[in-house]
Amino acid sequence: TNQEKPFHPLYNYVLITDAREGLILADINTLADGEPRNNFLTRALTWNEGGVLNGARAIAVGGRYVYIAAQAGLVVLDLDQPLQPRLLATLPLQDVRSVVQQFRYLFVTDADGLKVIDVSEPAVPKLVADNVIPMADAQKVFVARTYAYVAGGREGLYIVDVSTPEKMQLYQKFDDGIVDARE
């Protein structure tokens, strides 16, 4: 008998953010059935309760939780039952642009620069105080081990030491001929 645990139902879907419609889930099981003639996605859910996901522009998935950058700030949803999303929290941030998770931390870019949010308790996200790397035009963030790489628009690429997420430090800024770094 197969003793593998079944995978979570969330993995039946691709998660899409849309600035107007919010969160869209599309069923991807048709791609795994071995029949290439029916590889067409179907929308399973569109969710934007009360407009909380208006302006949605980025998403990070951590287990059953999703973290979405929207006009309202950082929105936390519980997708334990994927077709019945549950709003857990909204952390007001100005112009959130990107979000990525590493372990119990989210790294987000907004109008102020790069910030860290502790999501040890996903329903109670906590902005790490006095821990901002200021940037005039922070865009996409990517975290790999102990460094965060942030596209800084006309300022180039920021490399930030996040080995201690509660006390980030700018490691290096690279701007050699970069005109408008976005991703």
PyMOL commands that set and color helices and strands:
alter all, ss='L'
color gray80, all
select helices_A, chain A and resi 9-12+29-32+36-38+49-51+165-167
alter helices_A, ss='H'
color red, helices_A
select strands_A, chain A and resi 13-18+22-27+42-47+58-62+65-70+73-78+86-91+98-102+105-110+113-118+126-127+133-134+141-144+147-151+157-161+169-174
alter strands_A, ss='S'
color yellow, strands_A
deselect
rebuild
show_as cartoon
